[in-house]
């Protein structure tokens, strides 16, 4: 599924404001089930029971092991990538009690799943959980960009003209195909790259040097990683030189586009106004925590 979030909201979150690193986030969404959940939540607030039905069709593992599904949800919740909401009576004063009470109550329910004996669930707890809703509060962009700033630097160096011309042609050829990729926004190679610190550190050499001789001492003993980076399209070889073919980008973003999705779902009577307001309050709190700025939701609250 194409990730169009960067078309709607392109503001990334600085690492100092994050409770999760890029490497950890990339590792989480490298799992196809976690990625599927995030992709679905980009487009709607989902009731847990509805998402569970969909995932039983998509992933056969959940047909015989429902606990695995709930553990995936619990992990994404605890990492604060998603939020689980319900219209609980305790949450009358949202601004004061939202975070503590939501986490306390929901974690209590989710923890009970791990306490089952002989694989028997507490059916009442599962009924409560299945009636809750999921809202995405952190998203990501994983794409490849042309290394334009590196091209500029390269042209200012004493490098053979034929190498520069071939380098430009290789970049042009790669991105003419890449732009047609339907999964442009969730590039699996970029996700895999950012969860592996050894690959990142090796690629950082090329950010500094732009062009490195294949037999350079900096690359000694790194042949296996270099071959992976070339196979995945991050590096290219021209004559006896290795060059950065593209600039990988993995950014964690605040999904402001979800706000419009909430109002659409209220219009369609998929979620109640009460659930919508709770979701908006959660998004508002997340936004303020990240950017220390006020997110004006007045027009959305008036609408719903």
BELPE-V46277 format. One record per residue. N is the residue number from 1. RES is the residue in one small letter. PSI is psi as a letter, one per 20 degrees, with the letter a starting at -180 (NA if undefined). Layout:
((N	RES	PSI) (N	RES	PSI))
This chain:
((1	x	p) (2	x	p) (3	x	o) (4	x	j) (5	x	h) (6	x	i) (7	x	h) (8	x	h) (9	x	o) (10	x	j) (11	x	o) (12	x	r) (13	x	p) (14	x	q) (15	x	h) (16	x	i) (17	x	i) (18	x	q) (19	x	j) (20	x	p) (21	x	r) (22	x	g) (23	x	g) (24	x	g) (25	x	g) (26	x	h) (27	x	h) (28	x	g) (29	x	i) (30	x	i) (31	x	p) (32	x	h) (33	x	g) (34	x	g) (35	x	g) (36	x	g) (37	x	g) (38	x	g) (39	x	g) (40	x	h) (41	x	i) (42	x	h) (43	x	i) (44	x	q) (45	x	p) (46	x	p) (47	x	q) (48	x	g) (49	x	h) (50	x	g) (51	x	h) (52	x	g) (53	x	g) (54	x	g) (55	x	h) (56	x	h) (57	x	g) (58	x	g) (59	x	o) (60	x	h) (61	x	h) (62	x	i) (63	x	h) (64	x	i) (65	x	m) (66	x	h) (67	x	h) (68	x	h) (69	x	g) (70	x	h) (71	x	h) (72	x	g) (73	x	g) (74	x	g) (75	x	g) (76	x	h) (77	x	g) (78	x	h) (79	x	i) (80	x	k) (81	x	h) (82	x	r) (83	x	q) (84	x	p) (85	x	q) (86	x	r) (87	x	m) (88	x	q) (89	x	h) (90	x	i) (91	x	l) (92	x	g) (93	x	n) (94	x	g) (95	x	h) (96	x	g) (97	x	i) (98	x	g) (99	x	g) (100	x	g) (101	x	g) (102	x	g) (103	x	g) (104	x	g) (105	x	g) (106	x	h) (107	x	h) (108	x	g) (109	x	g) (110	x	h) (111	x	h) (112	x	h) (113	x	h) (114	x	i) (115	x	j) (116	x	q) (117	x	p) (118	x	k) (119	x	k) (120	x	p) (121	x	q) (122	x	o) (123	x	h) (124	x	g) (125	x	g) (126	x	h) (127	x	g) (128	x	g) (129	x	g) (130	x	h) (131	x	i) (132	x	r) (133	x	q) (134	x	p) (135	x	p) (136	x	p) (137	x	i) (138	x	p) (139	x	a) (140	x	r) (141	x	p) (142	x	o) (143	x	r) (144	x	p) (145	x	q) (146	x	p) (147	x	m) (148	x	g) (149	x	h) (150	x	h) (151	x	g) (152	x	g) (153	x	h) (154	x	h) (155	x	i) (156	x	j) (157	x	r) (158	x	m) (159	x	q) (160	x	p) (161	x	h) (162	x	h) (163	x	g) (164	x	g) (165	x	g) (166	x	h) (167	x	g) (168	x	g) (169	x	h) (170	x	g) (171	x	g) (172	x	g) (173	x	g) (174	x	g) (175	x	i) (176	x	h) (177	x	h) (178	x	h) (179	x	i) (180	x	i) (181	x	p) (182	x	h) (183	x	k) (184	x	h) (185	x	i) (186	x	m) (187	x	o) (188	x	h) (189	x	h) (190	x	g) (191	x	g) (192	x	h) (193	x	g) (194	x	i) (195	x	i) (196	x	o) (197	x	h) (198	x	h) (199	x	g) (200	x	g) (201	x	h) (202	x	g) (203	x	h) (204	x	h) (205	x	h) (206	x	h) (207	x	h) (208	x	g) (209	x	i) (210	x	g) (211	x	p) (212	x	p) (213	x	p) (214	x	h) (215	x	j) (216	x	q) (217	x	h) (218	x	h) (219	x	j) (220	x	p) (221	x	j) (222	x	k) (223	x	g) (224	x	g) (225	x	h) (226	x	g) (227	x	h) (228	x	g) (229	x	h) (230	x	g) (231	x	h) (232	x	i) (233	x	j) (234	x	h) (235	x	q) (236	x	q) (237	x	p) (238	x	o) (239	x	c) (240	x	k) (241	x	q) (242	x	p) (243	x	q) (244	x	o) (245	x	h) (246	x	r) (247	x	o) (248	x	q) (249	x	p) (250	x	o) (251	x	q) (252	x	p) (253	x	q) (254	x	p) (255	x	m) (256	x	h) (257	x	i) (258	x	h) (259	x	g) (260	x	h) (261	x	h) (262	x	g) (263	x	h) (264	x	g) (265	x	h) (266	x	g) (267	x	h) (268	x	j) (269	x	k) (270	x	h) (271	x	q) (272	x	r) (273	x	h) (274	x	g) (275	x	g) (276	x	g) (277	x	g) (278	x	g) (279	x	g) (280	x	h) (281	x	h) (282	x	g) (283	x	h) (284	x	g) (285	x	g) (286	x	g) (287	x	g) (288	x	g) (289	x	h) (290	x	g) (291	x	i) (292	x	k) (293	x	q) (294	x	p) (295	x	o) (296	x	o) (297	x	j) (298	x	g) (299	x	h) (300	x	g) (301	x	h) (302	x	h) (303	x	g) (304	x	NA))
